[in-house]
Amino acid sequence: MKYGYARVSTDDQNPAFIAAIACDGLVAYPQTMELLTPDEIVRLSPPERIALIAQLWDSLDADQLPLTTAQSAELESRLASFDQDRPNGVTWTALKAELEQRCP
């Protein structure tokens, strides 16, 4: 059987152990994983479910995320607006300096 690897915490004494499921250590899982049942999913803690969602999302390539016509139109509109408004923008350095003057 082939195995892939997911990063998970190996410190089970740490209270953040479950929340860090995709952060530290290594755990092997079979590449031919079966789908989780609804009962198995609800037994996962919210941090575990979020980590699973993040791993699934990160596994997709950009071309595997088709946009609807409405989403494509909105994206084009926002990009056009960004390009049009670019000359009116300020740099981070200028904004930071202004904020430091206003809020010393």
N, C-alpha and C positions, 0 to 999 in steps of 0.2 A: 504494500500500500504506500502511495506517495504522501508526503506530509508537507504542508506549508507552515509558516510560523507567524504567530501574532505576539506582539509585545504585551506582557502583563506584569503586574507587580508580583514579586516572589516573597514579599514581607507580609505574611498573614496576620502578624501582630499589630500592624499599622491600621488605624481606623479608616484611612483613606485607601486601603487595599482594593476594595471593589471599584471605587471611583477611578482608580489608576489602572484599570484593566488594560488600557492600550498604551501605557507609559513606560513601565520598567519590566525587566526580565524577559524570559521567552517561554512560550507554551506551544506545543505542537498540536495541530488539528488536521484531520484527514482532508485532502482536497476534494474528495467526493462526499462532502458533508450532506446529510439529509436536512430538509427544512425543519425548523423548530415548530412544534405544535403550539397552538394558542395557550395551552396549560403551561408549557415550558417557558413561553415568553412572559406570562404574568408572574412567574416565579422569579424572574430576574428583577433585581433592584432597579430603580430609575437610573442610577449612574451606569449600571451594566447595560441597560437598554440603549442609553445615549451612546455609550462606547461602541455597541454593536451597530447602531445607525451610522456613526461616524466611519467605522471600518467599511461598511457596505457602500456608503457614499463615495469614500476615497478610492474604492476599487473600480469605479466607473470612469471611463474615458469621456472627454468632452463630446465626442461624436456619438456616444451612447445615451446622451441626454437630449432627446429631440424637443424643440420648442414648438409651441402652438403658434399659429399665425399671429394671434394677439400678443403673445410674449415676444415674438420677433419684432413686431411693429413697435412695441414699447421699448425694447432694447435699442432699436435704431433711433427712436425719438430721443431717448436719453443721451445716446452718444452724440447725436447732432447738437443737442442743447449744450452738452459738455464742450464740444468743439467751438460752438458759437460764443459761449461765456468764458472761455479760457483766458482771453486778454484781460478780463475784469477780475481774475483771481489774484490771490496774494500768495507768496511763498510761505512755507512754514516758519522760516526765520523771521519774516516781517510780522506774521501773526503772533508768534511767540513774544517778540519784542513789544508789540502793542498790548498784549495781555499782561506782560510783566509791568508795564507802565500803569495800567489801569488797576491791577490787583497786586500791589507790591508785597 
